[in-house]
């Protein structure tokens, strides 16, 4: 209340002055003074309610702590079955909205997952690989846009996921970019549009002019699973149709015989919880418990050497087989057989960086459902086992099990041969913006065709191309830190006697590529896991 003493006393003084002046006889002199005092009084009265608020004299509704976030920001409702005795979530019961959000994890590129975790994902050596892209100078890349493509890779199914009740990656997939001369026509009478901001147009200008796409499939059902079904999700991300049989099986698997100590929780889930689930699903077998019971967990996941060195399989070709094997120089310690680093050209660095553009579902497919990434293997297998009654269409199932790369995000030397999305390859551009906003037929000008340009090759719609510019060699360390090769700094950081160093030339084909991918997802010693057999075989040959 002390804050009010000054203003109240000032008001009393003003009121006393007004009374004194009104009693005075010289009205001509006093009128301007009275007017000024009235203005001061009005200002004081206007500010008085704010003063009351500041000291709590006017009641303000205080939101409940548990529901302080508006419901429209936490739009998904879950029922959790919790074992209080063992402090764990047994399973969650949910509808279509939550299942769609979880399944959308499979179409996210690995680079997006690292970005959303703020480079603290703890997924093998992927954080170091992502940081290497950040640290490399822009001149190492073919174009400025190439660096953006690796740090902010787009999903090929962004428009489909844009309709989900919670959008995980936060990107606006209705935005496209052109140069200021839109449409900048070429000899074939079509313009260029880019999926990546600040790509270089055929005319040489930066493509920073934003266009927004209007799509007309609003009546189509969004997401992946059918709305009529209910689902249960186990703590390790098995997605099952809701049934007594499946519920009983989950409870028996946890060793429960009755409902003693079991509680039902109703909670609301928004973007914050979904991002936590994404992060924990990459490194934990109990993401529901970790997030909703806020359990402490060890982030240092060290896979066994047996799972790391599983022999790759010979997968089917996806309609084309043009690839080139890569040659690298492997440097290792003769005394310990530990691989120190690799000296490589831009083709190998392109291959490593392409890991960031591959969707999670395709990674799991390449590794035959044995990626060893937290609970993601279970999520992937759940999609395989969902029936036609559970999923919207066979196309949705194929999207989740074999998600493609975004258009123009494929690499020229694609050892994995993950397909690149091709449709739509062009758009129709309405230059008359006012008519477009009013949703009426434009009679002022004609529509113009715009084709998607490859940010790696300015002025062309040809796919492929690498991210890294052809230049000198690169140094790749055991934990996938990549930097330009400097003989002075490179040798000084090896911290090993030069006489103990040995060079081994290695050819990287599909078998080595898969070993590198799996090691990158699960280990901090990627090169040692992926190429240890080459060093062992070399030593055997020398011994014989």
C-alpha positions in Angstrom: 0.0 0.0 0.0 3.0 2.3 0.4 3.1 2.8 -3.3 -0.2 4.6 -3.2 0.7 7.2 -0.5 2.5 9.6 -2.9 -0.2 9.7 -5.6 -3.0 10.0 -3.1 -1.2 12.9 -1.2 -0.6 14.6 -4.6 -4.3 14.3 -5.5 -5.3 15.8 -2.2 -3.0 18.8 -2.7 -4.4 19.4 -6.2 -8.0 19.3 -4.9 -7.1 21.8 -2.1 -5.5 24.1 -4.6 -8.6 24.0 -6.8 -10.9 25.0 -3.8 -8.6 27.8 -2.9 -8.4 29.2 -6.4 -12.2 29.0 -6.9 -12.6 31.1 -3.8 -10.3 33.8 -5.2 -11.8 36.8 -6.9 -9.3 37.2 -9.9 -11.0 34.7 -12.3 -9.2 35.8 -15.5 -5.8 34.9 -14.0 -7.0 31.7 -12.4 -8.8 30.1 -15.4 -5.6 28.9 -17.2 -4.2 27.6 -13.9 -7.5 25.7 -13.1 -7.4 24.2 -16.6 -3.8 22.9 -16.1 -4.7 21.4 -12.7 -7.7 19.7 -14.2 -5.5 18.1 -16.9 -3.1 16.8 -14.2 -6.1 15.4 -12.3 -7.4 13.6 -15.3 -4.0 12.0 -16.0 -3.8 10.9 -12.3 -7.3 9.3 -12.5 -6.3 7.5 -15.7 -3.2 6.0 -14.1 -4.9 5.0 -10.9 -6.3 1.6 -12.1 -2.8 0.6 -13.2 -1.5 1.5 -9.7 -4.2 -0.7 -8.2 -3.2 -3.6 -10.4 0.4 -3.2 -9.4 -0.4 -3.6 -5.7 -3.1 -6.3 -6.2 -6.1 -4.2 -5.3 -7.9 -5.3 -8.5 -8.4 -9.1 -8.6 -6.9 -11.0 -11.5 -7.7 -14.6 -12.4 -4.7 -16.8 -11.7 -4.4 -19.7 -14.1 -4.1 -23.2 -12.6 -0.5 -24.3 -12.7 -1.3 -27.6 -14.4 -3.4 -26.0 -17.2 -1.4 -22.8 -17.6 -0.6 -23.6 -21.2 -3.7 -23.0 -23.4 -5.4 -26.2 -24.6 -4.9 -25.3 -28.2 -1.2 -25.5 -27.6 -1.5 -28.9 -26.0 -4.1 -30.4 -28.2 -3.5 -34.2 -27.8 -5.1 -36.1 -24.9 -3.5 -39.3 -23.7 -4.5 -41.9 -21.1 -1.5 -43.4 -19.4 -1.5 -46.6 -17.4 1.2 -46.1 -14.8 2.8 -48.7 -12.4 3.4 -46.5 -9.3 5.2 -49.3 -7.5 7.9 -49.4 -10.1 7.6 -45.8 -11.4 7.1 -46.7 -15.0 4.6 -46.1 -17.8 3.1 -49.4 -18.9 1.4 -48.0 -22.0 -0.5 -45.1 -23.4 -4.0 -45.3 -24.9 -4.6 -42.7 -27.7 -6.3 -42.0 -30.9 -5.2 -41.1 -34.4 -3.6 -37.7 -33.6 -0.9 -38.9 -31.3 0.0 -42.0 -33.4 0.3 -39.8 -36.5 2.8 -37.6 -34.8 4.9 -40.5 -33.6 4.9 -42.1 -37.0 6.0 -38.8 -38.6 9.3 -39.3 -36.8 10.1 -41.9 -39.5 10.0 -39.3 -42.4 12.2 -36.8 -40.6 15.8 -36.4 -42.0 18.5 -37.2 -39.6 19.9 -33.6 -39.8 16.5 -32.3 -38.7 16.5 -34.6 -35.6 20.0 -33.3 -34.7 18.9 -29.7 -35.2 15.8 -30.2 -33.0 18.0 -31.6 -30.3 20.3 -28.6 -30.5 23.2 -30.8 -31.5 22.9 -32.8 -28.2 21.0 -35.8 -29.6 23.6 -38.3 -28.3 22.9 -40.4 -31.5 26.3 -42.0 -32.0 28.6 -39.5 -33.7 25.9 -37.6 -35.6 26.2 -34.5 -33.5 29.9 -34.2 -34.4 29.0 -34.7 -38.1 26.4 -31.9 -38.0 28.8 -29.6 -36.2 31.4 -30.3 -38.9 29.0 -28.9 -41.5 28.5 -25.8 -39.4 32.2 -25.3 -38.9 33.3 -25.7 -42.5 33.8 -22.5 -44.4 31.2 -21.6 -47.0 33.8 -21.8 -49.7 34.1 -25.6 -49.2 30.5 -26.0 -50.5 29.4 -25.8 -54.1 26.9 -23.1 -53.3 25.7 -21.2 -50.2 22.5 -23.2 -50.3 24.3 -26.5 -50.0 25.3 -25.8 -46.4 21.6 -24.9 -45.6 20.4 -28.1 -47.2 22.5 -30.1 -44.8 21.8 -28.1 -41.7 18.1 -27.7 -42.4 17.2 -30.7 -44.6 13.6 -30.8 -45.7 11.3 -33.8 -45.5 9.8 -35.0 -48.8 6.4 -35.3 -46.9 6.4 -31.9 -45.2 3.1 -30.9 -46.8 1.4 -34.0 -45.5 2.9 -33.6 -42.0 2.0 -29.9 -42.1 -1.6 -31.0 -41.5 -0.8 -32.9 -38.3 -2.1 -31.5 -35.1 1.5 -31.1 -33.9 4.1 -30.3 -36.5 7.4 -31.6 -35.3 10.1 -29.9 -37.3 8.7 -26.4 -37.3 9.4 -25.8 -41.0 6.9 -24.1 -43.4 6.6 -26.4 -46.4 4.3 -24.0 -48.3 7.2 -21.5 -48.8 9.2 -21.5 -52.0 11.8 -19.1 -53.3 12.4 -17.2 -56.5 14.6 -14.3 -57.6 13.3 -10.8 -57.7 12.6 -11.1 -61.5 10.0 -13.8 -61.0 9.3 -15.5 -63.3 12.9 -15.4 -64.5 12.3 -17.2 -67.8 14.7 -19.3 -69.7 14.7 -20.4 -73.3 12.0 -23.0 -72.7 9.6 -20.4 -71.3 9.4 -21.6 -67.8 10.7 -20.0 -64.6 12.7 -21.4 -61.7 11.6 -22.0 -58.1 13.8 -23.3 -55.3 13.0 -25.2 -52.1 16.0 -23.5 -50.4 16.3 -19.8 -49.6 19.2 -17.9 -51.2 19.9 -20.4 -53.9 21.4 -18.8 -57.0 19.0 -18.4 -60.0 20.0 -18.8 -63.6 20.3 -15.1 -63.9 22.8 -14.9 -61.0 20.5 -13.3 -58.5 19.8 -14.7 -55.0 16.4 -16.5 -54.8 15.1 -14.8 -51.7 11.7 -13.7 -52.9 9.1 -15.8 -51.0 6.1 -17.5 -52.7 3.5 -19.4 -50.8 1.9 -22.5 -52.3 -1.8 -23.0 -52.3 -2.9 -26.6 -52.3 -6.5 -27.8 -52.7 -6.6 -31.2 -51.0 -8.1 -29.9 -47.8 -10.8 -32.6 -47.7 -8.3 -35.5 -47.8 -7.7 -37.2 -44.4 -4.5 -36.1 -42.9 -1.8 -38.3 -41.3 -1.2 -42.0 -41.6 -3.7 -44.1 -39.5 -7.4 -44.2 -39.7 -9.5 -42.1 -37.3 -11.9 -44.8 -36.4 -9.3 -46.9 -34.6 -7.9 -46.6 -31.1 -4.3 -47.6 -30.3 -2.1 -48.5 -27.4 1.6 -47.6 -27.4 4.0 -49.5 -25.2 6.8 -47.8 -23.3 9.3 -48.9 -25.9 7.2 -47.6 -28.8 5.3 -50.6 -30.0 2.1 -49.3 -31.7 -0.8 -51.8 -31.4 -4.5 -51.7 -32.1 -6.4 -51.2 -28.8 -7.8 -54.6 -27.7 -8.2 -56.6 -24.6 -5.8 -59.2 -26.0 -3.0 -56.7 -26.7 -3.5 -55.0 -23.3 -3.3 -58.2 -21.4 -0.2 -59.2 -23.3 1.6 -55.9 -22.4 0.6 -56.3 -18.7 1.8 -59.9 -18.5 5.1 -58.9 -20.2 5.7 -56.5 -17.3 5.1 -59.3 -14.8 1.7 -57.9 -13.6 -1.0 -60.3 -12.4 -3.6 -57.8 -11.2 -4.2 -54.0 -11.0 -2.5 -53.5 -7.7 -0.5 -50.2 -7.8 -1.8 -49.3 -11.3 -3.1 -45.8 -11.9 -4.7 -44.1 -14.8 -3.5 -40.7 -15.7 -5.1 -38.3 -18.2 -2.6 -35.8 -19.6 -2.3 -33.3 -22.5 0.6 -33.4 -24.9 1.9 -30.5 -27.0 5.0 -29.7 -29.0 7.3 -29.6 -26.0 6.4 -33.1 -25.0 6.6 -34.4 -28.6 10.1 -33.0 -29.0 11.1 -34.7 -25.7 9.7 -38.0 -26.9 11.6 -37.6 -30.2 14.8 -37.1 -28.4 14.3 -39.9 -25.9 13.1 -42.4 -28.5 16.5 -42.1 -30.2 18.5 -43.1 -27.1 16.2 -44.9 -24.8 14.0 -48.1 -24.6 11.6 -46.4 -22.2 10.7 -43.0 -23.8 7.2 -42.7 -22.3 8.5 -43.2 -18.8 11.5 -40.9 -19.3 9.3 -38.0 -20.5 6.1 -38.4 -18.5 7.6 -39.5 -15.2 10.7 -37.4 -15.8 13.0 -40.2 -14.8 16.8 -39.6 -14.8 18.5 -41.8 -17.4 22.0 -42.5 -18.7 22.6 -40.8 -22.0 25.7 -42.8 -22.7 24.4 -45.6 -24.9 27.2 -47.9 -25.9 26.2 -50.7 -28.2 27.9 -54.1 -28.1 30.5 -54.9 -30.7 28.4 -57.8 -31.9 25.5 -55.5 -32.9 28.0 -53.0 -34.4 29.7 -55.5 -36.7 26.7 -57.3 -38.0 27.4 -58.2 -41.7 25.5 -55.9 -44.1 22.9 -57.4 -46.4 22.6 -57.2 -50.1 19.6 -55.0 -50.6 17.5 -54.7 -53.8 18.3 -52.0 -56.3 15.8 -49.2 -56.6 15.6 -49.0 -60.4 19.1 -47.7 -61.0 22.6 -48.8 -60.1 25.0 -46.1 -61.1 27.5 -45.5 -58.4 31.2 -45.2 -58.0 33.3 -46.8 -55.2 35.5 -44.3 -53.3 39.1 -44.6 -52.4 40.4 -43.3 -49.1 43.6 -43.4 -47.1 43.3 -45.0 -43.7 45.8 -44.0 -41.0 46.1 -46.3 -38.0 48.4 -47.1 -35.1 50.6 -50.2 -35.8 51.0 -50.9 -32.1 47.2 -50.8 -31.2 45.5 -51.2 -34.6 43.4 -48.2 -33.6 42.2 -46.2 -36.6 43.3 -42.6 -36.2 41.8 -40.8 -39.2 40.9 -40.9 -42.9 42.3 -38.7 -45.6 39.7 -38.4 -48.3 38.5 -36.4 -51.2 35.2 -34.5 -51.6 33.2 -37.6 -52.8 33.7 -39.4 -49.4 32.8 -36.2 -47.5 29.7 -35.8 -49.6 28.8 -39.4 -48.8 29.2 -38.8 -45.0 27.2 -35.5 -45.1 24.4 -37.2 -47.0 23.6 -39.1 -43.8 22.0 -35.9 -42.5 19.5 -35.8 -45.4 18.3 -39.5 -45.2 14.9 -40.0 -43.5 14.8 -42.1 -40.3 12.6 -44.7 -41.9 15.0 -45.2 -44.8 17.9 -45.6 -42.4 16.0 -48.3 -40.6 15.2 -50.0 -43.9 18.8 -50.0 -45.0 19.8 -51.6 -41.7 17.0 -54.2 -41.9 15.2 -52.9 -38.8 18.4 -53.3 -36.7 19.5 -49.7 -36.4 20.0 -49.9 -32.6 18.6 -46.4 -32.4 16.7 -46.3 -29.1 13.0 -47.4 -29.6 12.9 -46.6 -33.3 13.3 -50.2 -34.5 10.0 -51.0 -32.6 8.2 -48.1 -34.2 9.3 -49.2 -37.6 8.3 -52.8 -37.0 4.9 -51.6 -35.8 4.2 -50.0 -39.1 5.1 -53.2 -40.9 2.6 -55.1 -38.8 -0.3 -52.5 -39.0 -3.2 -54.0 -41.0 -5.2 -52.3 -43.9 -7.9 -51.4 -41.3 -5.4 -49.4 -39.2 -3.6 -47.4 -41.9 -5.2 -45.0 -44.4 -3.7 -46.5 -47.5 -0.9 -48.7 -48.8 0.8 -45.5 -50.0 0.9 -44.2 -46.4 2.5 -47.4 -45.3 5.1 -47.2 -48.1 5.9 -43.6 -47.2 6.7 -44.6 -43.6 8.7 -47.8 -44.5 10.6 -46.3 -47.4 10.5 -42.5 -47.1 12.2 -40.8 -50.0 14.7 -37.9 -50.0 13.3 -34.4 -50.7 13.5 -33.2 -54.3 17.0 -32.1 -55.2 18.4 -33.3 -51.9 20.0 -36.5 -53.3 23.7 -36.9 -53.6 25.4 -37.5 -57.0 27.3 -40.6 -55.8 24.4 -42.3 -53.9 25.8 -45.6 -52.5 22.6 -46.3 -50.6 20.4 -45.5 -53.6 17.6 -44.0 -51.5 15.1 -42.7 -54.0 14.5 -39.0 -54.4 10.9 -37.6 -54.6 10.1 -36.3 -58.0 6.6 -35.0 -57.8 5.5 -32.3 -58.1 8.4 -31.1 -60.3 6.7 -27.9 -61.3 4.2 -25.4 -60.1 1.8 -22.9 -61.7 2.5 -19.3 -60.6 -0.2 -16.7 -60.4 1.5 -13.3 -60.7 -1.6 -11.3 -59.9 -1.5 -11.6 -56.1 -4.7 -9.6 -55.5 -6.8 -11.9 -57.6 -5.2 -14.9 -55.8 -6.1 -13.5 -52.4 -9.7 -12.9 -53.5 -10.0 -16.5 -54.8 -11.3 -15.4 -58.2 -10.3 -16.0 -61.7 -7.5 -13.7 -62.8 -8.2 -12.0 -66.2 -5.2 -9.6 -66.0 -2.3 -11.9 -66.9 -1.7 -15.6 -67.8 -0.3 -18.2 -65.3 3.3 -19.1 -65.5 5.1 -22.5 -65.1 7.8 -22.7 -62.5 10.1 -25.7 -62.3 12.1 -26.7 -59.2 15.8 -25.8 -59.6 18.6 -27.8 -58.1 20.4 -25.6 -55.5 23.6 -27.5 -56.0 23.6 -26.7 -59.8 22.3 -23.1 -60.3 20.1 -22.7 -63.4 19.3 -26.4 -63.9 16.5 -28.8 -63.0 18.8 -31.8 -63.2 18.9 -33.9 -60.1 22.1 -35.1 -58.3 25.3 -33.2 -57.7 27.4 -33.0 -54.6 27.4 -30.6 -51.7 31.2 -30.2 -51.5 33.2 -28.2 -54.0 36.1 -30.1 -55.7 39.2 -29.0 -53.9 41.9 -30.5 -51.7 41.7 -33.3 -49.3 39.7 -33.6 -46.0 40.6 -35.1 -42.7 37.9 -37.3 -41.0 38.6 -38.4 -37.4 37.3 -41.5 -35.7 34.2 -39.6 -34.3 33.3 -38.1 -37.7 34.7 -34.7 -37.2 35.4 -33.4 -40.7 37.8 -30.6 -41.6 39.9 -29.4 -44.5 43.3 -31.1 -44.5 46.2 -29.0 -43.2 49.4 -31.0 -43.0 50.7 -28.9 -40.1 47.7 -28.9 -37.9 46.7 -32.4 -39.0 49.9 -34.0 -37.8 50.1 -32.0 -34.6 46.7 -33.1 -33.4 47.3 -36.9 -34.0 49.1 -37.2 -30.7 50.9 -40.3 -31.8 54.5 -41.1 -32.7 55.0 -40.7 -36.4 56.9 -44.0 -36.5 53.7 -45.8 -35.2 51.6 -44.5 -38.0 50.7 -46.7 -40.9 48.8 -45.9 -44.1 46.3 -48.3 -45.7 44.4 -47.6 -49.0 40.7 -48.7 -48.7 38.0 -48.9 -51.3 34.6 -47.9 -49.9 31.7 -49.7 -51.5 28.2 -50.6 -50.4 29.3 -53.0 -47.6 31.6 -50.4 -46.1 28.9 -47.7 -46.6 26.4 -49.6 -44.5 29.0 -50.3 -41.8 29.8 -46.6 -41.6 26.1 -45.7 -41.4 25.4 -48.1 -38.5 28.6 -47.1 -36.7 27.7 -43.4 -37.1 24.4 -44.0 -35.4 25.7 -46.0 -32.4 29.4 -45.3 -31.8 31.9 -42.6 -30.9 34.6 -44.6 -32.7 33.0 -44.8 -36.2 36.0 -45.5 -38.3 37.4 -48.1 -35.9 34.1 -50.0 -35.9 33.6 -49.7 -39.7 37.1 -50.5 -40.9 38.6 -52.7 -38.2 38.3 -55.8 -40.4 40.4 -54.1 -43.1 43.2 -53.4 -40.6 43.0 -57.0 -39.3 43.1 -58.5 -42.8 46.1 -56.3 -43.7 48.0 -57.5 -40.6 47.2 -61.1 -41.4 48.5 -60.7 -45.0 51.7 -59.0 -43.7 52.2 -61.8 -41.1 51.8 -64.5 -43.7 
